[in-house]
Amino acid sequence: MKKIINKKNNKNEPWFKWLTRELNSYEAFQDFESGKNPRDVAEDFISRNSIAISEVFENFDEEDKDTLDQFLKLTECEMHVFRILEKQIELRKKVRFVDFKKKKKLRS
C-alpha cells in the first residue's frame, strides 16, 4: 500500500490508518447536535482534510482501490447490522407479553 506524508504522525503512515485515526478523532457528534446530517458532516470532514486527501490520491493504486472497496463493504455491512438492531429495539417496544396461564372468562 502506498504511504502518505502526514505531519501530525509518522511520515510513512498508510492512508487507511491515517483515515481511521482522523475519523476517530473528528468530533462528528458536535455537528449532529447542531442539526447537521451525516452527509454534511462527511463533506465537512473531507473539506477540512482536503490537502492530506489529495496527497493520498497522488499515489493511489489498484491495491489501494481494493482496500477502499473492502472498507466500503465493511461499512455497508456495519450499517445494515445497526439498522437490524434498531428494528429489533423498536419491535421490543411494541411486543406485549401475554400470560397464557390466566384463563379468560367466557361470556354466556
C-alpha positions as CSV (number, residue, x, y, z in Angstrom):
1,M,0.0,0.0,0.0
2,K,1.2,3.5,-0.8
3,K,2.2,5.7,2.1
4,I,1.2,9.3,2.7
5,I,3.0,12.1,4.3
6,N,1.3,13.3,7.4
7,K,2.9,16.0,9.5
8,K,0.7,15.0,12.5
9,N,2.1,11.5,12.7
10,N,4.6,9.1,11.1
11,K,5.6,10.2,7.6
12,N,5.2,6.7,6.3
13,E,1.7,6.0,7.7
14,P,-0.6,4.1,5.4
15,W,-3.6,6.1,4.2
16,F,-6.2,3.9,5.8
17,K,-4.6,4.2,9.2
18,W,-4.5,7.9,8.8
19,L,-8.1,8.0,7.8
20,T,-9.2,5.8,10.7
21,R,-7.3,7.9,13.1
22,E,-8.6,11.2,11.7
23,L,-12.2,9.9,11.6
24,N,-12.0,8.6,15.2
25,S,-10.7,12.0,16.4
26,Y,-13.2,14.0,14.4
27,E,-16.0,15.4,16.7
28,A,-18.9,14.4,14.4
29,F,-21.4,14.3,17.3
30,Q,-21.0,18.0,17.9
31,D,-22.1,18.5,14.3
32,F,-25.0,16.2,14.7
33,E,-26.1,18.1,17.8
34,S,-26.1,21.3,15.8
35,G,-28.5,19.7,13.3
36,K,-26.2,18.6,10.5
37,N,-27.0,15.4,8.7
38,P,-24.4,12.6,8.2
39,R,-23.7,13.6,4.6
40,D,-22.9,17.2,5.6
41,V,-20.7,16.0,8.4
42,A,-18.8,13.8,5.9
43,E,-18.4,16.7,3.5
44,D,-17.1,18.9,6.3
45,F,-14.6,16.2,7.2
46,I,-13.4,15.9,3.6
47,S,-13.1,19.7,3.3
48,R,-11.1,20.0,6.5
49,N,-8.7,17.3,5.3
50,S,-8.6,18.1,1.6
51,I,-4.8,18.6,1.5
52,A,-4.0,15.3,3.1
53,I,-6.6,13.5,1.0
54,S,-5.2,15.0,-2.2
55,E,-1.8,13.6,-1.2
56,V,-3.4,10.2,-0.8
57,F,-4.8,10.3,-4.3
58,E,-1.4,11.3,-5.8
59,N,-0.2,7.8,-5.3
60,F,-3.4,5.8,-5.2
61,D,-3.0,2.4,-7.0
62,E,-5.0,-0.8,-7.5
63,E,-4.1,-2.2,-4.2
64,D,-5.4,1.0,-2.5
65,K,-8.6,0.8,-4.6
66,D,-9.1,-2.8,-3.4
67,T,-8.6,-1.7,0.2
68,L,-11.1,1.1,-0.3
69,D,-13.6,-1.4,-1.8
70,Q,-13.2,-3.6,1.2
71,F,-13.8,-0.7,3.6
72,L,-16.9,0.2,1.7
73,K,-18.2,-3.3,2.0
74,L,-17.4,-3.4,5.7
75,T,-19.1,-0.1,6.5
76,E,-22.1,-1.1,4.5
77,C,-22.3,-4.3,6.5
78,E,-22.0,-2.3,9.7
79,M,-24.8,0.0,8.7
80,H,-27.1,-3.0,8.0
81,V,-26.2,-4.5,11.4
82,F,-27.1,-1.2,13.1
83,R,-30.4,-1.0,11.1
84,I,-31.3,-4.5,12.1
85,L,-30.6,-3.8,15.8
86,E,-32.6,-0.6,15.5
87,K,-35.6,-2.5,14.2
88,Q,-35.3,-5.2,16.9
89,I,-35.3,-2.5,19.5
90,E,-38.4,-0.9,18.0
91,L,-40.1,-4.3,17.9
92,R,-39.3,-4.9,21.6
93,K,-41.1,-1.7,22.4
94,K,-44.2,-2.9,20.6
95,V,-44.3,-6.5,21.9
96,R,-46.9,-7.2,24.5
97,F,-46.5,-10.1,26.8
98,V,-49.5,-12.3,27.2
99,D,-49.9,-14.5,30.2
100,F,-51.4,-17.7,28.8
101,K,-51.7,-19.2,32.2
102,K,-54.6,-16.9,33.1
103,K,-57.9,-18.2,31.9
104,K,-60.3,-15.9,30.2
105,K,-63.8,-15.8,31.5
106,L,-66.2,-16.7,28.7
107,R,-69.4,-14.7,28.5
108,S,-72.6,-16.7,28.4
